[in-house]
Amino acid sequence: MADGVIHTVGRRKEAVCRFYLKPGSGKWDVNGRTLGDYFPRATLVSAIQQPFTATDTLGRFDVRAKVEGGGMTGQAGALR
């Protein structure tokens, strides 16, 4: 972690998410799109952001993620 980037993989059902986290301004990039564009349902967006709100770190990290496989709910769970 010399450059301050955390990389991890999340899985849920058939969905797989490669997740990169680094200190920043709270920008989300999911498969080249913003979080709200990729997941249009507000319930999924709030579920994805729940770990950040629970730790009071929402807006402090930039997130870059690549999700594939499964459905929309499974991808949201893998990203969470």
C-alpha positions as CSV (number, residue, x, y, z in Angstrom):
1,M,0.0,0.0,0.0
2,A,2.9,2.4,-0.8
3,D,0.7,4.5,-3.1
4,G,-2.3,4.6,-0.7
5,V,-4.6,2.5,-3.0
6,I,-6.5,-0.4,-1.5
7,H,-7.5,-3.2,-3.9
8,T,-10.0,-5.9,-3.0
9,V,-12.5,-8.3,-4.6
10,G,-16.1,-8.7,-3.5
11,R,-18.5,-11.4,-4.5
12,R,-22.3,-11.9,-4.2
13,K,-24.2,-14.7,-5.9
14,E,-22.8,-14.7,-9.5
15,A,-21.5,-11.1,-9.4
16,V,-17.8,-10.2,-9.0
17,C,-16.5,-6.7,-8.1
18,R,-12.9,-5.5,-8.3
19,F,-12.7,-2.5,-6.0
20,Y,-10.0,0.2,-5.7
21,L,-10.2,2.7,-2.9
22,K,-7.9,5.7,-2.4
23,P,-8.1,9.0,-0.4
24,G,-9.9,11.7,-2.3
25,S,-13.0,13.7,-2.7
26,G,-15.7,11.0,-2.8
27,K,-15.8,10.4,-6.6
28,W,-17.4,7.1,-7.7
29,D,-16.5,5.3,-11.0
30,V,-18.3,2.1,-11.6
31,N,-17.6,0.6,-15.0
32,G,-16.7,4.0,-16.3
33,R,-20.0,5.6,-15.1
34,T,-21.0,7.4,-11.9
35,L,-22.6,5.4,-9.1
36,G,-26.1,6.9,-9.7
37,D,-25.9,6.3,-13.5
38,Y,-24.9,2.6,-13.1
39,F,-27.3,1.9,-10.3
40,P,-30.5,4.0,-10.9
41,R,-32.4,2.7,-7.9
42,A,-31.8,4.9,-4.8
43,T,-32.1,1.9,-2.5
44,L,-29.2,0.2,-4.1
45,V,-27.1,3.4,-4.0
46,S,-27.8,3.8,-0.3
47,A,-27.0,0.1,0.4
48,I,-23.7,0.5,-1.4
49,Q,-22.8,3.6,0.5
50,Q,-23.9,2.1,3.9
51,P,-20.4,1.0,5.0
52,F,-19.1,4.6,4.4
53,T,-22.0,6.2,6.3
54,A,-21.6,3.7,9.2
55,T,-17.9,4.7,9.5
56,D,-18.5,8.4,8.8
57,T,-16.2,8.4,5.8
58,L,-18.6,9.1,3.0
59,G,-17.0,11.6,0.7
60,R,-13.4,11.0,1.9
61,F,-12.4,8.3,-0.6
62,D,-12.5,7.9,-4.3
63,V,-13.8,4.6,-5.5
64,R,-13.1,2.9,-8.8
65,A,-14.9,-0.4,-9.4
66,K,-15.4,-2.9,-12.1
67,V,-18.4,-5.2,-11.6
68,E,-19.6,-8.0,-13.8
69,G,-21.9,-11.0,-13.8
70,G,-25.2,-11.5,-12.0
71,G,-28.0,-9.0,-11.8
72,M,-28.2,-5.5,-10.6
73,T,-28.9,-6.5,-6.9
74,G,-26.0,-9.0,-6.9
75,Q,-23.6,-6.5,-8.4
76,A,-24.7,-3.9,-5.7
77,G,-24.1,-6.5,-3.0
78,A,-20.6,-7.4,-4.4
79,L,-19.7,-3.7,-4.5
80,R,-21.0,-3.2,-0.9
